[in-house]
Amino acid sequence: MSESRVRMVVLSTENLESSIAFYEGLGFPLKFRDGSHFAALDGGDITLALATKIDHPIPGQVVVGVKTDDVDAAARAIEAAGGGIARGPYNDAHERRAVVYDDQGNGIVFYSPLPA
């Protein structure tokens, strides 16, 4: 399998403003914001992401974001290991993604930036 690195933890929120204020108050500065549905905060080596239902891969769950150089191979490896696919590999505006579950139902998003 290709190299993979945990780079993000995605939390669900119904109120992005409130969640940003909460985590900034705990010392996590805002790095990036996409309207009223997604924000990335600086968690050091790992980004703490906040997402509403519009942008959250599995609303209501904590999801681990894993950066990989081969999203398709990572999704196939999940299935081979007994996990499941919630949304197969696809391209969005900035990256290729696959939303999957491990064998215990925990959510994972594999992602890789799209070429510029």
HELIX and SHEET records of a PDB file:
HELIX    1   1 LEU A   16  GLY A   25  1                                  10    
HELIX    2   2 VAL A   71  ALA A   80  1                                  10    
SHEET    1   A 8 LEU A  30  ASP A  34  0                                        
SHEET    2   A 8 PHE A  38  GLY A  43 -1                                        
SHEET    3   A 8 ILE A  46  ALA A  51 -1                                        
SHEET    4   A 8 SER A   4  SER A  12  1                                        
SHEET    5   A 8 VAL A  63  THR A  68 -1                                        
SHEET    6   A 8 GLY A 107  PRO A 113  1                                        
SHEET    7   A 8 GLU A  95  TYR A 101 -1                                        
SHEET    8   A 8 GLY A  84  ASN A  91 -1                                        
END                                                                             
